[in-house]
Amino acid sequence: MKKSLGQNFFVNKNLSAQIADIVLKEKPDVIVEIGPGQGAFTQFFIKENIDFFAVEKDDNLSLELKHLYPSITVKNVDFLDWDFSELDPFKEKKITFFGSLPYNVSKKIIKKIITSEFFNSPSFFIIQKEVAEKYCAREPNNNYLALSTTLYADTKKLFNISPESFKPRPDVNSTFIQFIPKTVPLRNSKAFEKFLHDAFRQPRKTLKNNLGRDYSFTKEDITPLLQERPQHLSLEQYLYLFNNVA
């Protein structure tokens, strides 16, 4: 194990079986497991007649996985560098992404997945509890992460996981969370994400303070919304603002 990779191996056997069962109930055709490590979950997934990709950055763990499970496809690469085009033959099939993710890169990994054309089925992750709560936040306690994610996925917190389920034991609690694909009609998602980012530039200020110098709006009924703080608005209200930028 390389500590620099931020690995905390899942060692709760009963809970790993329960989690794998929840994932498999979605009846995926393909599972992509990110950072399978020592195979705590892999051992359950391979019992099913499905295509399976294990994307493991650690060289030694990749070799061990290939030895333990010769029937699976092991990609010895950083998931953030992995070329999703390898999933092209499975585009028409249900692809489920799963992983107990390194805390320091979990948001980048999830963003890569949910913004890709291969995110076509509910996917599941174990991430830091505080980050999961941010993903699931809604108005009047909204945040940039939750709103930008809601463009691509609905989020559902399933349950919390104590540090004792991992080795080495992390200093934080974890959460098992589900991301369900969705489509929000939007002409330019990158421009809208920048708009959201600008809206949360100074979270304690009003939207008029945060957006006023860079944006003007075409409708007068927008004025009351601009008096609110960023966390108070829903995705629908932000889309209304964005669609009426002059």
Order of alpha helices (4+ residues) and beta strands (2+ residues): beta-alpha-beta-alpha-beta-alpha-beta-beta-alpha-beta-alpha-alpha-beta-beta-beta-alpha-alpha-alpha-alpha
